[in-house]
Amino acid sequence: VTELGLRGTTPRFASSGELLYVAAEGTLFAADFDLRSRAVTGRPLVLQQGVALGTGGAAAHDVSTTGTLAFVTGNTLMTGVDQSTLVAVDRTGRKRSLGLDPSYFTNPRISPNGQQVVFSIRPGANAFEGFESDVWRLDLASSSLLRVTTDGNSDRGIFARDGSRIFFSPGNDSLG
């Protein structure tokens, strides 16, 4: 274990050389990082405030190998009070909406080629009572939305390394 002197959760390494992480209050930071020496080489910069945090402190953000950043904004996901929006951020910090109405989005993950996002949606006025959810996939180029699961008990989608498949937790302690 290497102490980096940064305080946060859910670290992600961007191929452009930054370490992304979210502080306890939901602020998303990027710090220049030397992978070879495993050292932070620059001062952390704020990318976004209000990134949603889930149970256990996991932050709702991800970055693709091509540098596309996605995150969920809104209140801490542990409360289940507010809906959130999904946005994409390019390397210059320019944000764009992914075109979806606000909902209870969780666990966004970007495909290895940066062209798709997989995430979960929890339905209902209090989306975290009962923890129902399904996995969805959004094609960023066409804006086509595909519901991957329909059982109301699936969560945490993630792409295979080659992007050809989506794995998810079906909520019964096995892997889908």
Salt bridges, closest charged atoms under 4 A:
GLU3 OE2 - ARG7 NH1 3.00
ASP62 OD1 - ARG12 NE 3.15
ASP90 OD2 - ARG94 NH2 2.65
ASP134 OD2 - ARG147 NH2 2.60
ASP155 OD2 - ARG122 NH2 2.80
